[in-house]
């Protein structure tokens, strides 16, 4: 699914505005992302979620540029600003590592594809075995990294939930609206990125490394587990030496290409949002 299709689908959703005028744009963008069911585990839904975050952070940047937002945060929101800066830094790190994982996945997939084509043309099964072994090892490391990133997401979410209602009764109404909107932005970001990491891990986290020996010895496994997404499907194809390996590689390459582009776009917007927060603090 192309980014253009994704963004058109996002814009087609009609949503009600919120009561506070200063946060209307952000609230509408939040509702658009929340309306996307990223829990299905499909690459399309996760891609839509990531594209929705890009659009959300565009709105957030405009929101942070508003004079009324800057005045209320610079005068009364010092503690909240520290919270947002910490959260933005963590989100940037998670997004950056995720993007790098997609780049490396792309490299491994292309390597296996190249060896598979050479094998079909002129033999060379040993090179294919080495490429597959490299991919399997990388998938194991990918899962380790994804689990670490999960921990970072929990830290962000935990920090937000513990501070959502602190002293709200004593704060000015506008400050409450601004802080709540920004915390929702971070919370929705955590939710979408969690769905992305679940995609990487897979619902059925089979240990493909333990099956590598049978792959290299050309042993056929006749029972193939049902898979939930493109990466799991490729795992099964590799473990079972399936004839449709090339097709599975192409499916993964298409998904990874979309993730790579959306994560890069999101990372750039997170940088701009952090710069806006720092600008508010410095004035």
N, C-alpha and C positions, 0 to 999 in steps of 0.2 A: 504494500500500500504506500503510495507516494505521500510526501509531506503535504502537497497541495490538497489531496483528497481528505487527509486527516484534518487539516485546518478548516476546510469547507464544512466538514461534518460538525466540527466544534462550533462554528459560527451559526449553524442552522438551528441550534438549540435555543428556544425562547425561554427566558427565565425572569422571575420577578426581581425588582430592585429592592434594596434594603432601605430602612427608614432614615438612617443618617446620611445626609447628602455627600459628605466628604469621602465616604467609603463605598459609595454605590458601585463604581467601576470595578473595584477589587472584589466586592461581594458577588457581582455577576460572573466574573471570571472564575471565582472559587466554585460557584454553583455549576458552571460548565464542566470543570474538572471532576467534581463530585458526582456528576451524572454519568460519568464513564465507568463502566464496570470492569476495573482492571483485575478483579479477582478471578476472572475466567481462566487465566493462565495462558491465553493466546498472545502471540506476538502482536497481532493487530490491536488488541485492547491496550496493551502496555505502551505501544507506540502512540496511540491516541492520548494516553495519559501524559506521556512525556511532552508531546506537542502542546497539550493543554497547559502544562507547566510553563512552557516557553511564553505562551500568550498571557498567562497569569503574571509572570514576572515583568512582561512589558507594561501591564497595567500597574503593577506595584511600583515600578520605576517612576511612572507618571505621578502616582499617588505621593511618593516621597519627594517629588519636586514641587508639590503644592505648597504655597506659602503658609497656609493654615496648618498643614501637617508638620512642616519644619518648625514653626513657632511652638507648637504644643510639645513636640518631642525635645527640642533644645532647652525648654524652660522647666519641664516637669518629668521628663522621661529618661533620666540618666541611667537608672537601674535597668529599665526595660531595654535601653539601647545596648547595654553590655550583653544582655541576654540575646538580642538579635544578632549582634556581631559574632558572638560565640557560635550561635546556630548557623549563621551564614558561612562561617569558616568551615564548620563540620560538613555542611552540605556541599560546599565546593570540593572538599577533599574526597567525599564519597562519589561525587559526580566525576571527578578527574580520574580516580582509580577505575571506576566503571567504564569510562570511555577508553582507558588504556587496555582494559581487559577485552573490549570489543575489537580494538585494533589488533591485538595479539591473536584473538580468535580468527580474525580475517586472514592473518598470515598463515596460521596453521591449516585452515580450510583450503586456502589456495595451494599450499604445499601438497596436501593430500590429493587435490584435484589434478595437479600437474603430474604427480607420480602415477596416478591412476590412468591418465591419458597415455603416458609413455608405456605403461605396462600393456595397454590394449594394442599399441602400435608395434612395440618391439620387445615385449617381455619386460624384465626389470622388476620382478616381484619383490626383490630384497629392498629396493629403494622405497617401495610402497609400504612395506612392513615398518621401516624406520620412520617414515612420515606418520603412519598411524600410531606408532608407539609414542612419538612426540606429541601428537594431539591428545592421546589418552592421558599422558602425564600432565599436560597443560590443563585438561579438564579437572583433574584432581586438585591442582593448585588453584584453579578458578573457584572451585567450591570452598576451599579454605579461605580465600580472599572474600568471597561473598558472605561467609559466616562472620568474618571480622567486621564487614561493613554493616551487617545486621546489628551487631553490638553497638556500633556508633549511632545507628538510627534510633535504637532504644534509648540511648543516653539523651539524644535530642528530644524525643517525645516525652521522656520522663521529666526532663527539666521544664518543658512547657506545661504539662499537666499539674505539676506541683506549684506553679506560679500564676495560673490563670486568674485566680480570684483574690490574690494578695492585695489588700487595701483598696479594692475596687470601690467600696462604698465611700471612700474619702476622696476619690479622684474626680476631677472635672469630667463631665459627660463626654466631651470631645476626645480627651485623652483615653478614656475607656474604649471608645469606639475605634480609635486608631490602633491601640495596643491589641485589642481583640482581633481586629482584621489581620494585622501582621502575624499574630500567633497562629491564626487559621492558615495563612499562607505557608508557614513553616510546617504545620501539621499535615496539610494536604501534600506538600512536597515529600514528607517522610512516607506517607501512605503510597504514593506512586512509585517512589524509589524502592520501597519494600516489595511491591509487586514485580518490579524489574528483577530484583535479586532472587525472588522466588522462581522467576522464569529461568534464571541461570542455574539454580540449584535443582529444579525439577521437582514435581510432586512425588515421584518415585525415584529416590536418589540411589539408583543401582550402582554397585561398585564395578565400573567397567574395567578398572585396572586388573581385577582378579580374573577377568575373562580374556585378558590380552594374550596369554599363552595359547589359548585355543584358536585365537584369530591368526596368530603367526604360524601355527601348525596346520592351518587350513581346515580346522575341524568345524563342521556345520552344527549349529544349534537350531533345532527344528521348532522349538517353542519360543516365540517372540512376544515379550510383554507389551501390553497396550501402552502407548506413550501419549503424553499430553501436549508436547510442543516440539518445535523443530529440533532443538538440541537433544532432547530425549530420543527423538526418532533417529537422529544420526548416531547416538550412542548405541542403540539397538542394532542399527545397520552395520556398524563397525564390529560389534561383539559377535554378530551372527554371520559375518561375511556375506551380507545380502547382495543380490545382483543389482538392486536399485541404489547402491551407495552413491553413485554420481548424482542421482536425483535428490537424495537427501542432502548432499553437500551443497547443491545449488539452492535448495530451500533455506538452509542455514545462512548461506552467503547473502541472500536477499534480506533476511531478517536482521542480520548483523549490520548490514549497510545502513538500514534505517535507524537502528539503535545508535550506531556510531555518530551519525549526523545529528540526531536529536539530542544526544548527550553533550555533544560539542556545542550546540546552540544553547542548551540549558546552562552549561558551564559559563558561557560568555555573559548570559543574562544575570547569573548569580554574581559574577564579578562586578557588573554595573550596579546591581542592587547594593552590594557591600560598599562600593564607592559612594553611593548616595547616602548611606548610613554614616559613613566616616565624614562626609561633607557636612552633615547636620551637626555632628559632634564638634567639628572644628569651628563652627560659627556661633 
